[in-house]
Amino acid sequence: MFNIPRFCGDEASCHFVECLLCSGTSAPPAPPLEIRTAVNIEQFHLVLRRGGERAVRFQLPSGELIPAHFHVTEVGRVDKHFIDCGGTRRQTTSCLLQTWVASDVDHRLTAAKLAGILDLAEPVLGSSDLPVEVEHGADVASQYAVSDFELSDEAFTFVLTGKKTDCLAPDKCGVSGCC
């Protein structure tokens, strides 16, 4: 598993990606960098653009993979404006990829195809710094942050992390007696 570093912004000189994706090696030359935030669109898109015909996979927090024949049915910008339990107005913005599993079991999404979908979505997304989240579920949809990726000769497996709720104003309402 490789942690995605903050890219330098210049695809041609990003040595981490060159070593991983262009040299054909399966491991970086130096220990991976630990990330503390979710993968953003720029990082996600850069990996996909270099992936060519490799398959794209998403690994759920349980370790289970979303079935290989999934579709990405939506790419959107989600702006959330809210007030926390302490009365503070807040805003979050993310890129949300909605997945759907159909009955066409021969369907496979490649890195190049998903990169092309993200190209089409750029005007809607408006920023390459948004964190990437994946929405998936058959009966109940859940949202996950993209936190890492694994590279093999056949596929990119993006590792998903569950999103958790938390009190955002413990100083105003007290964590034990929130709200």
N, CA and C atoms as an extended XYZ file, in Angstrom:
537
Properties=species:S:1:pos:R:3:atomname:S:1:resname:S:1:resid:I:1 pbc="F F F"
N         0.849       -1.174        0.000 N   MET     1
C         0.000        0.000        0.000 CA  MET     1
C         0.890        1.231        0.000 C   MET     1
N         0.526        2.217       -0.800 N   PHE     2
C         1.305        3.445       -0.889 CA  PHE     2
C         0.472        4.612       -0.418 C   PHE     2
N         1.029        5.417        0.437 N   ASN     3
C         0.354        6.643        0.831 CA  ASN     3
C         0.656        7.694       -0.214 C   ASN     3
N        -0.336        8.466       -0.564 N   ILE     4
C        -0.190        9.457       -1.613 CA  ILE     4
C         0.392       10.729       -1.016 C   ILE     4
N         1.526       11.183       -1.534 N   PRO     5
C         2.114       12.418       -1.024 CA  PRO     5
C         1.401       13.627       -1.604 C   PRO     5
N         1.681       14.747       -1.070 N   ARG     6
C         1.226       15.989       -1.683 CA  ARG     6
C         2.092       16.173       -2.919 C   ARG     6
N         1.482       16.169       -4.092 N   PHE     7
C         2.235       16.268       -5.317 CA  PHE     7
C         2.766       17.681       -5.500 C   PHE     7
N         3.855       17.766       -6.229 N   CYS     8
C         4.505       19.053       -6.459 CA  CYS     8
C         3.698       19.931       -7.404 C   CYS     8
N         2.717       19.358       -8.091 N   GLY     9
C         1.904       20.132       -9.021 CA  GLY     9
C         2.401       20.067      -10.444 C   GLY     9
N         3.602       19.541      -10.625 N   ASP    10
C         4.171       19.424      -11.962 CA  ASP    10
C         4.302       17.945      -12.285 C   ASP    10
N         3.378       17.430      -13.097 N   GLU    11
C         3.362       16.002      -13.394 CA  GLU    11
C         4.696       15.509      -13.930 C   GLU    11
N         5.353       16.309      -14.742 N   ALA    12
C         6.587       15.870      -15.378 CA  ALA    12
C         7.720       15.672      -14.371 C   ALA    12
N         7.691       16.384      -13.251 N   SER    13
C         8.796       16.267      -12.305 CA  SER    13
C         8.404       15.630      -10.985 C   SER    13
N         7.225       15.045      -10.902 N   CYS    14
C         6.800       14.412       -9.666 CA  CYS    14
C         7.474       13.051       -9.560 C   CYS    14
N         8.563       12.985       -8.815 N   HIS    15
C         9.378       11.780       -8.755 CA  HIS    15
C         8.644       10.604       -8.143 C   HIS    15
N         7.757       10.850       -7.197 N   PHE    16
C         7.006        9.752       -6.588 CA  PHE    16
C         6.180        9.044       -7.653 C   PHE    16
N         5.446        9.793       -8.462 N   VAL    17
C         4.615        9.182       -9.485 CA  VAL    17
C         5.487        8.583      -10.572 C   VAL    17
N         6.569        9.251      -10.940 N   GLU    18
C         7.465        8.683      -11.947 CA  GLU    18
C         7.952        7.310      -11.490 C   GLU    18
N         8.370        7.207      -10.243 N   CYS    19
C         8.894        5.931       -9.752 CA  CYS    19
C         7.810        4.866       -9.715 C   CYS    19
N         6.637        5.213       -9.275 N   LEU    20
C         5.567        4.236       -9.140 CA  LEU    20
C         4.939        3.849      -10.461 C   LEU    20
N         4.616        4.815      -11.273 N   LEU    21
C         3.778        4.546      -12.422 CA  LEU    21
C         4.524        4.482      -13.739 C   LEU    21
N         5.664        5.120      -13.834 N   CYS    22
C         6.337        5.180      -15.122 CA  CYS    22
C         7.521        4.230      -15.215 C   CYS    22
N         8.152        3.911      -14.112 N   SER    23
C         9.333        3.063      -14.192 CA  SER    23
C         8.993        1.589      -14.187 C   SER    23
N         7.723        1.264      -13.911 N   GLY    24
C         7.328       -0.131      -13.901 CA  GLY    24
C         7.634       -0.842      -12.604 C   GLY    24
N         8.181       -0.139      -11.617 N   THR    25
C         8.442       -0.788      -10.338 CA  THR    25
C         7.153       -0.870       -9.551 C   THR    25
N         7.128       -1.742       -8.578 N   SER    26
C         5.918       -1.902       -7.779 CA  SER    26
C         6.074       -1.299       -6.395 C   SER    26
N         7.179       -0.619       -6.146 N   ALA    27
C         7.366        0.002       -4.841 CA  ALA    27
C         8.147        1.300       -5.012 C   ALA    27
N         7.879        2.276       -4.161 N   PRO    28
C         8.628        3.535       -4.253 CA  PRO    28
C        10.051        3.344       -3.759 C   PRO    28
N        10.969        4.191       -4.212 N   PRO    29
C        12.353        4.039       -3.812 CA  PRO    29
C        12.607        4.463       -2.365 C   PRO    29
N        11.709        5.208       -1.790 N   ALA    30
C        11.863        5.670       -0.408 CA  ALA    30
C        10.602        5.314        0.349 C   ALA    30
N        10.658        5.345        1.683 N   PRO    31
C         9.447        5.042        2.445 CA  PRO    31
C         8.311        5.974        2.045 C   PRO    31
N         7.073        5.452        2.013 N   PRO    32
C         5.952        6.297        1.621 CA  PRO    32
C         5.711        7.412        2.620 C   PRO    32
N         5.175        8.502        2.115 N   LEU    33
C         4.838        9.622        2.965 CA  LEU    33
C         3.457        9.401        3.563 C   LEU    33
N         3.299        9.735        4.809 N   GLU    34
C         2.007        9.584        5.458 CA  GLU    34
C         1.143       10.792        5.128 C   GLU    34
N        -0.097       10.539        4.770 N   ILE    35
C        -1.003       11.653        4.524 CA  ILE    35
C        -1.913       11.814        5.721 C   ILE    35
N        -2.323       13.030        5.964 N   ARG    36
C        -3.187       13.313        7.094 CA  ARG    36
C        -4.561       13.794        6.647 C   ARG    36
N        -4.726       13.953        5.369 N   THR    37
C        -6.010       14.385        4.839 CA  THR    37
C        -6.404       13.453        3.707 C   THR    37
N        -7.635       13.570        3.272 N   ALA    38
C        -8.122       12.744        2.166 CA  ALA    38
C        -7.410       13.123        0.870 C   ALA    38
N        -7.400       12.199       -0.052 N   VAL    39
C        -6.852       12.441       -1.383 CA  VAL    39
C        -7.705       13.495       -2.075 C   VAL    39
N        -7.062       14.478       -2.699 N   ASN    40
C        -7.840       15.505       -3.405 CA  ASN    40
C        -7.940       15.163       -4.899 C   ASN    40
N        -8.744       15.946       -5.604 N   ILE    41
C        -8.988       15.685       -7.020 CA  ILE    41
C        -7.691       15.707       -7.817 C   ILE    41
N        -6.829       16.666       -7.548 N   GLU    42
C        -5.579       16.765       -8.298 CA  GLU    42
C        -4.764       15.482       -8.172 C   GLU    42
N        -4.613       14.973       -6.962 N   GLN    43
C        -3.859       13.748       -6.728 CA  GLN    43
C        -4.542       12.550       -7.391 C   GLN    43
N        -5.838       12.431       -7.207 N   PHE    44
C        -6.626       11.330       -7.750 CA  PHE    44
C        -6.544       11.314       -9.280 C   PHE    44
N        -6.728       12.493       -9.872 N   HIS    45
C        -6.719       12.623      -11.329 CA  HIS    45
C        -5.329       12.335      -11.896 C   HIS    45
N        -4.298       12.799      -11.227 N   LEU    46
C        -2.928       12.553      -11.683 CA  LEU    46
C        -2.632       11.061      -11.728 C   LEU    46
N        -3.010       10.343      -10.704 N   VAL    47
C        -2.807        8.895      -10.670 CA  VAL    47
C        -3.579        8.236      -11.808 C   VAL    47
N        -4.840        8.627      -11.991 N   LEU    48
C        -5.656        8.026      -13.047 CA  LEU    48
C        -5.097        8.295      -14.437 C   LEU    48
N        -4.655        9.524      -14.691 N   ARG    49
C        -4.138        9.871      -16.024 CA  ARG    49
C        -2.915        9.042      -16.394 C   ARG    49
N        -2.170        8.640      -15.424 N   ARG    50
C        -0.978        7.834      -15.693 CA  ARG    50
C        -1.281        6.341      -15.712 C   ARG    50
N        -2.510        5.966      -15.418 N   GLY    51
C        -2.855        4.557      -15.255 CA  GLY    51
C        -3.239        3.809      -16.502 C   GLY    51
N        -3.561        4.531      -17.572 N   GLY    52
C        -3.901        3.875      -18.831 CA  GLY    52
C        -5.049        2.895      -18.715 C   GLY    52
N        -4.801        1.673      -19.148 N   GLU    53
C        -5.851        0.653      -19.200 CA  GLU    53
C        -5.944       -0.188      -17.929 C   GLU    53
N        -5.226        0.210      -16.878 N   ARG    54
C        -5.377       -0.514      -15.613 CA  ARG    54
C        -6.817       -0.366      -15.121 C   ARG    54
N        -7.315       -1.404      -14.502 N   ALA    55
C        -8.656       -1.362      -13.912 CA  ALA    55
C        -8.645       -0.464      -12.678 C   ALA    55
N        -9.796        0.074      -12.349 N   VAL    56
C        -9.965        0.868      -11.130 CA  VAL    56
C       -10.794        0.032      -10.161 C   VAL    56
N       -10.327       -0.053       -8.933 N   ARG    57
C       -11.045       -0.783       -7.889 CA  ARG    57
C       -11.150        0.116       -6.669 C   ARG    57
N       -12.205       -0.103       -5.888 N   PHE    58
C       -12.372        0.602       -4.624 CA  PHE    58
C       -12.501       -0.430       -3.513 C   PHE    58
N       -11.662       -0.279       -2.490 N   GLN    59
C       -11.679       -1.182       -1.344 CA  GLN    59
C       -12.405       -0.507       -0.182 C   GLN    59
N       -13.461       -1.129        0.281 N   LEU    60
C       -14.244       -0.611        1.395 CA  LEU    60
C       -13.470       -0.775        2.701 C   LEU    60
N       -13.841       -0.040        3.752 N   PRO    61
C       -13.133       -0.166        5.032 CA  PRO    61
C       -13.092       -1.590        5.582 C   PRO    61
N       -14.052       -2.418        5.212 N   SER    62
C       -14.083       -3.815        5.658 CA  SER    62
C       -13.022       -4.670        4.963 C   SER    62
N       -12.400       -4.143        3.918 N   GLY    63
C       -11.441       -4.889        3.120 CA  GLY    63
C       -12.072       -5.464        1.861 C   GLY    63
N       -13.392       -5.506        1.827 N   GLU    64
C       -14.122       -5.998        0.658 CA  GLU    64
C       -13.992       -5.000       -0.483 C   GLU    64
N       -13.925       -5.521       -1.711 N   LEU    65
C       -13.877       -4.659       -2.890 CA  LEU    65
C       -15.283       -4.423       -3.424 C   LEU    65
N       -15.540       -3.193       -3.892 N   ILE    66
C       -16.763       -2.957       -4.649 CA  ILE    66
C       -16.658       -3.853       -5.887 C   ILE    66
N       -17.718       -4.570       -6.258 N   PRO    67
C       -17.618       -5.476       -7.414 CA  PRO    67
C       -16.984       -4.791       -8.620 C   PRO    67
N       -16.139       -5.544       -9.326 N   ALA    68
C       -15.324       -5.000      -10.422 CA  ALA    68
C       -16.141       -4.414      -11.562 C   ALA    68
N       -17.401       -4.776      -11.665 N   HIS    69
C       -18.221       -4.285      -12.774 CA  HIS    69
C       -19.043       -3.037      -12.402 C   HIS    69
N       -18.583       -2.301      -11.386 N   PHE    70
C       -19.284       -1.083      -10.974 CA  PHE    70
C       -19.209       -0.006      -12.060 C   PHE    70
N       -20.134        0.925      -11.979 N   HIS    71
C       -20.151        2.114      -12.836 CA  HIS    71
C       -19.980        3.339      -11.940 C   HIS    71
N       -19.407        4.395      -12.463 N   VAL    72
C       -19.451        5.703      -11.793 CA  VAL    72
C       -20.583        6.449      -12.475 C   VAL    72
N       -21.682        6.636      -11.747 N   THR    73
C       -22.888        7.217      -12.341 CA  THR    73
C       -22.958        8.732      -12.179 C   THR    73
N       -22.213        9.269      -11.225 N   GLU    74
C       -22.196       10.722      -11.015 CA  GLU    74
C       -20.828       11.153      -10.530 C   GLU    74
N       -20.406       12.313      -10.969 N   VAL    75
C       -19.266       13.018      -10.387 CA  VAL    75
C       -19.787       14.402      -10.075 C   VAL    75
N       -19.751       14.775       -8.818 N   GLY    76
C       -20.339       16.058       -8.468 CA  GLY    76
C       -19.574       16.799       -7.394 C   GLY    76
N       -19.886       18.068       -7.315 N   ARG    77
C       -19.369       18.936       -6.262 CA  ARG    77
C       -20.466       19.031       -5.217 C   ARG    77
N       -20.125       18.732       -3.974 N   VAL    78
C       -21.090       18.788       -2.888 CA  VAL    78
C       -20.666       19.912       -1.939 C   VAL    78
N       -21.505       20.936       -1.862 N   ASP    79
C       -21.288       22.049       -0.933 CA  ASP    79
C       -22.266       21.883        0.213 C   ASP    79
N       -21.744       21.778        1.413 N   LYS    80
C       -22.579       21.587        2.601 CA  LYS    80
C       -22.410       22.807        3.508 C   LYS    80
N       -23.497       23.506        3.736 N   HIS    81
C       -23.520       24.662        4.640 CA  HIS    81
C       -24.355       24.242        5.840 C   HIS    81
N       -23.816       24.416        7.043 N   PHE    82
C       -24.546       23.946        8.219 CA  PHE    82
C       -24.150       24.735        9.455 C   PHE    82
N       -24.907       24.530       10.508 N   ILE    83
C       -24.625       25.113       11.818 CA  ILE    83
C       -24.375       23.952       12.767 C   ILE    83
N       -23.252       23.983       13.476 N   ASP    84
C       -22.966       22.899       14.411 CA  ASP    84
C       -23.774       23.074       15.697 C   ASP    84
N       -23.643       22.117       16.604 N   CYS    85
C       -24.452       22.135       17.826 CA  CYS    85
C       -24.095       23.286       18.758 C   CYS    85
N       -22.989       23.976       18.488 N   GLY    86
C       -22.622       25.142       19.284 CA  GLY    86
C       -23.037       26.451       18.643 C   GLY    86
N       -23.704       26.381       17.486 N   GLY    87
C       -24.194       27.569       16.816 CA  GLY    87
C       -23.245       28.191       15.808 C   GLY    87
N       -22.109       27.543       15.527 N   THR    88
C       -21.143       28.064       14.565 CA  THR    88
C       -21.518       27.624       13.156 C   THR    88
N       -21.560       28.598       12.235 N   ARG    89
C       -21.807       28.271       10.830 CA  ARG    89
C       -20.552       27.661       10.232 C   ARG    89
N       -20.754       26.622        9.448 N   ARG    90
C       -19.626       25.919        8.835 CA  ARG    90
C       -19.959       25.569        7.392 C   ARG    90
N       -18.911       25.237        6.643 N   GLN    91
C       -19.084       24.848        5.248 CA  GLN    91
C       -18.023       23.815        4.892 C   GLN    91
N       -18.424       22.783        4.179 N   THR    92
C       -17.477       21.821        3.620 CA  THR    92
C       -17.811       21.637        2.145 C   THR    92
N       -16.797       21.308        1.365 N   THR    93
C       -16.985       21.065       -0.062 CA  THR    93
C       -16.153       19.847       -0.438 C   THR    93
N       -16.733       18.979       -1.250 N   SER    94
C       -16.008       17.784       -1.680 CA  SER    94
C       -16.430       17.400       -3.091 C   SER    94
N       -15.654       16.503       -3.675 N   CYS    95
C       -15.985       15.867       -4.950 CA  CYS    95
C       -16.542       14.497       -4.602 C   CYS    95
N       -17.742       14.197       -5.062 N   LEU    96
C       -18.379       12.925       -4.750 CA  LEU    96
C       -18.547       12.097       -6.013 C   LEU    96
N       -17.988       10.893       -5.992 N   LEU    97
C       -18.166        9.928       -7.076 CA  LEU    97
C       -19.208        8.923       -6.604 C   LEU    97
N       -20.286        8.800       -7.336 N   GLN    98
C       -21.311        7.829       -6.974 CA  GLN    98
C       -21.085        6.558       -7.782 C   GLN    98
N       -21.008        5.426       -7.087 N   THR    99
C       -20.844        4.152       -7.777 CA  THR    99
C       -22.158        3.392       -7.775 C   THR    99
N       -22.303        2.528       -8.762 N   TRP   100
C       -23.507        1.720       -8.912 CA  TRP   100
C       -23.100        0.397       -9.523 C   TRP   100
N       -23.633       -0.681       -9.001 N   VAL   101
C       -23.330       -2.002       -9.519 CA  VAL   101
C       -24.549       -2.497      -10.279 C   VAL   101
N       -24.355       -2.746      -11.560 N   ALA   102
C       -25.444       -3.204      -12.427 CA  ALA   102
C       -25.272       -4.702      -12.703 C   ALA   102
N       -26.110       -5.210      -13.556 N   SER   103
C       -26.064       -6.640      -13.878 CA  SER   103
C       -25.110       -6.963      -15.031 C   SER   103
N       -24.479       -5.946      -15.606 N   ASP   104
C       -23.552       -6.177      -16.727 CA  ASP   104
C       -22.167       -6.536      -16.181 C   ASP   104
N       -22.000       -7.792      -15.808 N   VAL   105
C       -20.812       -8.233      -15.077 CA  VAL   105
C       -19.516       -8.166      -15.890 C   VAL   105
N       -19.603       -7.931      -17.188 N   ASP   106
C       -18.391       -7.813      -18.004 CA  ASP   106
C       -17.860       -6.378      -18.066 C   ASP   106
N       -18.609       -5.420      -17.534 N   HIS   107
C       -18.193       -4.011      -17.546 CA  HIS   107
C       -16.973       -3.820      -16.643 C   HIS   107
N       -15.979       -3.066      -17.124 N   ARG   108
C       -14.816       -2.706      -16.322 CA  ARG   108
C       -14.479       -1.248      -16.597 C   ARG   108
N       -14.205       -0.510      -15.540 N   LEU   109
C       -13.823        0.893      -15.661 CA  LEU   109
C       -12.311        0.985      -15.578 C   LEU   109
N       -11.687        1.580      -16.599 N   THR   110
C       -10.227        1.738      -16.596 CA  THR   110
C        -9.855        3.097      -16.010 C   THR   110
N        -8.595        3.202      -15.653 N   ALA   111
C        -8.081        4.479      -15.145 CA  ALA   111
C        -8.254        5.574      -16.188 C   ALA   111
N        -7.961        5.268      -17.457 N   ALA   112
C        -8.091        6.267      -18.524 CA  ALA   112
C        -9.539        6.727      -18.678 C   ALA   112
N       -10.479        5.810      -18.599 N   LYS   113
C       -11.894        6.160      -18.745 CA  LYS   113
C       -12.346        7.050      -17.580 C   LYS   113
N       -11.975        6.700      -16.343 N   LEU   114
C       -12.369        7.522      -15.202 CA  LEU   114
C       -11.678        8.891      -15.253 C   LEU   114
N       -10.442        8.946      -15.727 N   ALA   115
C        -9.761       10.237      -15.906 CA  ALA   115
C       -10.530       11.101      -16.894 C   ALA   115
N       -11.043       10.486      -17.974 N   GLY   116
C       -11.842       11.220      -18.962 CA  GLY   116
C       -13.142       11.745      -18.370 C   GLY   116
N       -13.765       10.961      -17.505 N   ILE   117
C       -14.990       11.410      -16.828 CA  ILE   117
C       -14.676       12.603      -15.934 C   ILE   117
N       -13.545       12.548      -15.220 N   LEU   118
C       -13.152       13.686      -14.378 CA  LEU   118
C       -12.832       14.917      -15.222 C   LEU   118
N       -12.256       14.719      -16.406 N   ASP   119
C       -12.017       15.848      -17.315 CA  ASP   119
C       -13.339       16.552      -17.640 C   ASP   119
N       -14.366       15.757      -17.941 N   LEU   120
C       -15.679       16.331      -18.263 CA  LEU   120
C       -16.288       17.053      -17.065 C   LEU   120
N       -15.961       16.604      -15.859 N   ALA   121
C       -16.546       17.170      -14.644 CA  ALA   121
C       -15.827       18.426      -14.152 C   ALA   121
N       -14.666       18.754      -14.699 N   GLU   122
C       -13.893       19.901      -14.202 CA  GLU   122
C       -14.704       21.185      -14.075 C   GLU   122
N       -15.535       21.557      -15.068 N   PRO   123
C       -16.300       22.800      -14.919 CA  PRO   123
C       -17.294       22.762      -13.746 C   PRO   123
N       -17.803       21.603      -13.441 N   VAL   124
C       -18.742       21.458      -12.325 CA  VAL   124
C       -18.006       21.495      -10.995 C   VAL   124
N       -16.835       20.871      -10.938 N   LEU   125
C       -16.095       20.762       -9.683 CA  LEU   125
C       -15.480       22.101       -9.272 C   LEU   125
N       -14.943       22.840      -10.229 N   GLY   126
C       -14.456       24.185       -9.952 CA  GLY   126
C       -13.136       24.291       -9.218 C   GLY   126
N       -12.634       23.218       -8.627 N   SER   127
C       -11.376       23.267       -7.894 CA  SER   127
C       -10.749       21.882       -7.911 C   SER   127
N        -9.429       21.832       -8.006 N   SER   128
C        -8.737       20.537       -7.973 CA  SER   128
C        -8.284       20.174       -6.571 C   SER   128
N        -8.577       21.045       -5.606 N   ASP   129
C        -8.138       20.812       -4.233 CA  ASP   129
C        -9.214       20.146       -3.371 C   ASP   129
N       -10.357       19.812       -3.945 N   LEU   130
C       -11.441       19.208       -3.164 CA  LEU   130
C       -11.099       17.769       -2.792 C   LEU   130
N       -11.425       17.339       -1.572 N   PRO   131
C       -11.222       15.932       -1.229 CA  PRO   131
C       -12.176       15.052       -2.037 C   PRO   131
N       -11.708       13.862       -2.401 N   VAL   132
C       -12.514       12.921       -3.181 CA  VAL   132
C       -13.193       11.945       -2.228 C   VAL   132
N       -14.500       11.801       -2.419 N   GLU   133
C       -15.284       10.846       -1.649 CA  GLU   133
C       -16.034        9.944       -2.617 C   GLU   133
N       -16.328        8.743       -2.169 N   VAL   134
C       -17.050        7.766       -2.981 CA  VAL   134
C       -18.326        7.391       -2.243 C   VAL   134
N       -19.427        7.429       -2.978 N   GLU   135
C       -20.716        7.011       -2.428 CA  GLU   135
C       -21.034        5.637       -3.011 C   GLU   135
N       -21.366        4.693       -2.137 N   HIS   136
C       -21.645        3.333       -2.602 CA  HIS   136
C       -22.657        2.670       -1.678 C   HIS   136
N       -23.481        1.853       -2.252 N   GLY   137
C       -24.404        1.047       -1.470 CA  GLY   137
C       -25.567        0.599       -2.315 C   GLY   137
N       -26.069       -0.590       -2.012 N   ALA   138
C       -27.207       -1.125       -2.754 CA  ALA   138
C       -28.516       -0.665       -2.113 C   ALA   138
N       -28.727       -1.010       -0.865 N   ASP   139
C       -29.952       -0.620       -0.169 CA  ASP   139
C       -29.805        0.732        0.522 C   ASP   139
N       -28.665        0.949        1.138 N   VAL   140
C       -28.375        2.200        1.838 CA  VAL   140
C       -27.037        2.718        1.321 C   VAL   140
N       -27.013        3.944        0.874 N   ALA   141
C       -25.770        4.532        0.365 CA  ALA   141
C       -24.940        5.071        1.521 C   ALA   141
N       -23.655        4.793        1.477 N   SER   142
C       -22.703        5.321        2.454 CA  SER   142
C       -21.639        6.099        1.700 C   SER   142
N       -21.033        7.051        2.386 N   GLN   143
C       -19.975        7.845        1.775 CA  GLN   143
C       -18.654        7.551        2.471 C   GLN   143
N       -17.602        7.469        1.658 N   TYR   144
C       -16.271        7.137        2.144 CA  TYR   144
C       -15.262        8.120        1.576 C   TYR   144
N       -14.238        8.429        2.350 N   ALA   145
C       -13.128        9.246        1.861 CA  ALA   145
C       -12.134        8.337        1.149 C   ALA   145
N       -11.528        8.824        0.070 N   VAL   146
C       -10.437        8.104       -0.582 CA  VAL   146
C        -9.173        8.496        0.177 C   VAL   146
N        -8.512        7.505        0.783 N   SER   147
C        -7.388        7.833        1.653 CA  SER   147
C        -6.044        7.302        1.176 C   SER   147
N        -6.041        6.396        0.206 N   ASP   148
C        -4.790        5.766       -0.184 CA  ASP   148
C        -5.015        5.011       -1.488 C   ASP   148
N        -3.963        4.454       -2.054 N   PHE   149
C        -4.129        3.568       -3.195 CA  PHE   149
C        -3.047        2.511       -3.203 C   PHE   149
N        -3.367        1.400       -3.832 N   GLU   150
C        -2.418        0.311       -4.053 CA  GLU   150
C        -2.285        0.138       -5.559 C   GLU   150
N        -1.092       -0.152       -5.991 N   LEU   151
C        -0.812       -0.300       -7.416 CA  LEU   151
C        -0.389       -1.727       -7.708 C   LEU   151
N        -0.977       -2.308       -8.732 N   SER   152
C        -0.502       -3.597       -9.245 CA  SER   152
C        -0.387       -3.447      -10.757 C   SER   152
N         0.096       -4.468      -11.433 N   ASP   153
C         0.213       -4.405      -12.887 CA  ASP   153
C        -1.149       -4.283      -13.551 C   ASP   153
N        -2.196       -4.826      -12.902 N   GLU   154
C        -3.524       -4.856      -13.504 CA  GLU   154
C        -4.434       -3.720      -13.066 C   GLU   154
N        -4.206       -3.172      -11.854 N   ALA   155
C        -5.221       -2.262      -11.321 CA  ALA   155
C        -4.664       -1.248      -10.334 C   ALA   155
N        -5.434       -0.170      -10.193 N   PHE   156
C        -5.293        0.752       -9.073 CA  PHE   156
C        -6.418        0.411       -8.121 C   PHE   156
N        -6.082        0.157       -6.889 N   THR   157
C        -7.099       -0.074       -5.876 CA  THR   157
C        -7.071        1.123       -4.943 C   THR   157
N        -8.146        1.907       -4.962 N   PHE   158
C        -8.247        3.064       -4.087 CA  PHE   158
C        -8.865        2.610       -2.772 C   PHE   158
N        -8.194        2.935       -1.685 N   VAL   159
C        -8.616        2.515       -0.357 CA  VAL   159
C        -9.563        3.561        0.213 C   VAL   159
N       -10.720        3.098        0.650 N   LEU   160
C       -11.748        3.987        1.193 CA  LEU   160
C       -11.755        3.897        2.715 C   LEU   160
N       -11.975        5.039        3.329 N   THR   161
C       -12.046        5.151        4.780 CA  THR   161
C       -13.427        5.649        5.150 C   THR   161
N       -14.013        5.058        6.165 N   GLY   162
C       -15.334        5.483        6.610 CA  GLY   162
C       -15.317        6.893        7.173 C   GLY   162
N       -16.396        7.599        6.957 N   LYS   163
C       -16.556        8.927        7.533 CA  LYS   163
C       -17.256        8.773        8.879 C   LYS   163
N       -16.858        9.553        9.842 N   LYS   164
C       -17.425        9.453       11.181 CA  LYS   164
C       -18.037       10.781       11.610 C   LYS   164
N       -19.018       10.701       12.473 N   THR   165
C       -19.600       11.912       13.035 CA  THR   165
C       -18.846       12.287       14.304 C   THR   165
N       -18.917       13.552       14.666 N   ASP   166
C       -18.241       14.043       15.860 CA  ASP   166
C       -18.884       15.355       16.278 C   ASP   166
N       -18.800       15.660       17.537 N   CYS   167
C       -19.245       16.967       18.024 CA  CYS   167
C       -18.196       17.993       17.594 C   CYS   167
N       -18.621       19.044       16.919 N   LEU   168
C       -17.702       20.064       16.432 CA  LEU   168
C       -17.543       21.232       17.407 C   LEU   168
N       -18.324       21.239       18.476 N   ALA   169
C       -18.274       22.357       19.431 CA  ALA   169
C       -18.223       21.834       20.868 C   ALA   169
N       -17.261       20.962       21.209 N   PRO   170
C       -17.235       20.399       22.557 CA  PRO   170
C       -17.023       21.454       23.642 C   PRO   170
N       -16.360       22.559       23.283 N   ASP   171
C       -16.142       23.633       24.253 CA  ASP   171
C       -17.422       24.390       24.591 C   ASP   171
N       -18.411       24.334       23.714 N   LYS   172
C       -19.660       25.067       23.937 CA  LYS   172
C       -20.763       24.195       24.524 C   LYS   172
N       -20.756       22.908       24.208 N   CYS   173
C       -21.853       22.073       24.686 CA  CYS   173
C       -21.408       20.908       25.545 C   CYS   173
N       -20.109       20.662       25.611 N   GLY   174
C       -19.592       19.542       26.413 CA  GLY   174
C       -19.756       18.231       25.672 C   GLY   174
N       -18.663       17.522       25.499 N   VAL   175
C       -18.706       16.291       24.705 CA  VAL   175
C       -19.621       15.260       25.322 C   VAL   175
N       -19.554       15.074       26.643 N   SER   176
C       -20.365       14.031       27.259 CA  SER   176
C       -21.848       14.361       27.218 C   SER   176
N       -22.184       15.631       27.226 N   GLY   177
C       -23.592       16.028       27.212 CA  GLY   177
C       -23.923       16.833       25.977 C   GLY   177
N       -23.349       16.439       24.844 N   CYS   178
C       -23.538       17.201       23.612 CA  CYS   178
C       -25.007       17.438       23.330 C   CYS   178
N       -25.317       18.661       23.018 N   CYS   179
C       -26.634       19.099       22.597 CA  CYS   179
C       -27.628       18.949       23.722 C   CYS   179
